[in-house]
Amino acid sequence: MPGILSRHQRLTMKTVTAAIAVRDRHVFLARRADDQALAGFWEFPGGKLEGDETLQECLVRELREELGVSSTAGAVLCESIYHYDHGSIRLLGIETEFGSIDFSPTVHDQLAWVPLDQLLLRQLAPADIPIAEFIVEHFR
């Protein structure tokens, strides 16, 4: 039945944070590099929750690791649940402000501030599409 998760899916689902950084009607996206899973897809950067860290601690850590920048993570704005072949994720879009924009990406080959009206035209990772739809609706 669509929408109902099996016990295995619930137990193996990973919680993943995603940065929602919006400024001047543009949203920040990063494109996965060729040597990464989902290569070539655009995403809201972030990553998997580890140990007993909070969602905000996770996002700040991941942005430091993946983009080399400090950040401030705020409220959870939305979520997306998606089932990839390699596993299920619960993606949480978190309001984010960057401490600087002097990025040093490690898993992305392109970074962009995308106009809100062009966000859904990008080749987004499937789990990120509902987050993008929320952003377009919420920030218009």
C-alpha positions as CSV (number, residue, x, y, z in Angstrom):
1,M,0.0,0.0,0.0
2,P,1.5,3.4,-1.0
3,G,2.6,5.6,1.9
4,I,2.9,2.7,4.4
5,L,6.4,1.8,5.4
6,S,7.4,-1.7,6.2
7,R,9.1,-2.5,9.5
8,H,12.4,-2.9,7.8
9,Q,12.0,0.5,6.1
10,R,11.2,2.2,9.4
11,L,14.2,0.6,11.1
12,T,16.7,1.4,8.4
13,M,15.5,4.9,7.5
14,K,18.3,7.4,7.9
15,T,17.6,10.9,9.1
16,V,19.3,13.5,6.9
17,T,19.5,17.3,7.3
18,A,19.3,19.8,4.4
19,A,20.2,23.4,4.5
20,I,17.6,25.9,3.3
21,A,19.5,29.1,2.8
22,V,17.5,31.8,1.1
23,R,18.7,35.4,0.4
24,D,17.5,38.0,-2.1
25,R,14.9,35.5,-3.5
26,H,17.7,33.0,-4.3
27,V,18.2,29.6,-2.7
28,F,21.5,27.9,-2.3
29,L,22.1,24.5,-4.1
30,A,25.1,22.2,-4.5
31,R,25.7,19.7,-7.3
32,R,27.0,16.2,-6.4
33,A,30.4,15.5,-8.0
34,D,31.0,12.7,-10.5
35,D,32.5,10.4,-7.9
36,Q,29.6,10.7,-5.5
37,A,26.2,8.9,-5.2
38,L,23.6,10.8,-7.2
39,A,26.4,12.4,-9.3
40,G,25.2,15.4,-11.3
41,F,22.1,16.0,-9.2
42,W,21.5,19.3,-7.4
43,E,20.7,19.2,-3.7
44,F,20.3,21.2,-0.5
45,P,23.6,20.4,1.2
46,G,23.6,18.6,4.5
47,G,24.0,15.0,5.7
48,K,23.2,12.1,7.9
49,L,22.5,12.5,11.6
50,E,25.1,10.8,13.8
51,G,25.1,9.6,17.4
52,D,23.2,11.8,19.8
53,E,23.7,15.1,18.0
54,T,20.7,17.4,17.4
55,L,19.5,18.1,13.9
56,Q,21.0,21.6,14.0
57,E,24.4,20.2,15.3
58,C,24.3,17.7,12.4
59,L,23.7,20.3,9.8
60,V,26.4,22.7,11.1
61,R,28.9,19.8,11.2
62,E,28.0,18.6,7.7
63,L,28.2,22.1,6.2
64,R,31.6,22.5,7.8
65,E,32.8,19.2,6.4
66,E,31.2,19.5,2.9
67,L,31.5,23.2,2.2
68,G,34.2,24.4,4.7
69,V,32.0,27.1,6.2
70,S,30.5,28.0,9.5
71,S,26.7,28.2,9.7
72,T,23.8,28.7,12.0
73,A,21.0,26.2,11.8
74,G,17.5,27.2,12.9
75,A,14.0,25.7,12.7
76,V,13.0,22.6,10.7
77,L,10.8,24.0,7.9
78,C,9.7,20.8,6.1
79,E,10.5,17.2,5.5
80,S,10.6,14.7,2.6
81,I,10.6,10.9,2.9
82,Y,12.1,9.1,-0.1
83,H,13.0,5.5,-0.8
84,Y,16.2,5.1,-2.9
85,D,17.4,1.7,-4.0
86,H,20.3,2.1,-1.5
87,G,18.0,2.9,1.4
88,S,15.2,5.2,2.7
89,I,15.8,8.7,4.1
90,R,13.8,11.2,6.0
91,L,15.2,14.6,4.7
92,L,14.6,17.6,7.0
93,G,14.8,21.0,5.5
94,I,16.3,23.4,8.1
95,E,16.5,27.1,8.0
96,T,20.2,28.0,7.6
97,E,22.5,31.1,7.5
98,F,26.1,30.8,6.3
99,G,28.8,32.4,8.4
100,S,30.6,33.2,5.1
101,I,30.3,32.4,1.5
102,D,33.9,31.5,1.0
103,F,33.1,27.8,0.2
104,S,35.6,24.9,-0.1
105,P,33.4,22.1,-1.4
106,T,34.5,18.5,-0.9
107,V,31.6,16.4,-2.4
108,H,30.2,18.9,-4.8
109,D,31.5,20.2,-8.1
110,Q,29.2,23.2,-8.5
111,L,27.5,25.6,-6.1
112,A,24.9,28.2,-7.0
113,W,22.4,30.7,-5.6
114,V,19.4,29.9,-7.8
115,P,16.5,32.3,-8.3
116,L,13.4,30.9,-6.6
117,D,11.5,30.9,-9.9
118,Q,14.1,28.7,-11.5
119,L,14.6,26.2,-8.6
120,L,12.3,23.5,-9.9
121,L,14.0,23.7,-13.3
122,R,17.2,22.2,-11.9
123,Q,17.9,18.4,-12.0
124,L,17.2,17.9,-8.3
125,A,17.9,14.8,-6.3
126,P,14.5,13.0,-6.0
127,A,14.3,13.5,-2.2
128,D,15.0,17.2,-2.6
129,I,12.1,17.9,-4.9
130,P,9.4,18.2,-2.2
131,I,11.7,20.5,-0.2
132,A,12.1,22.6,-3.3
133,E,8.4,22.7,-3.9
134,F,7.9,23.9,-0.2
135,I,10.5,26.6,-0.7
136,V,8.9,27.9,-3.9
137,E,5.6,28.1,-2.2
138,H,6.8,29.4,1.2
139,F,9.2,32.1,0.0
140,R,7.3,33.5,-3.0
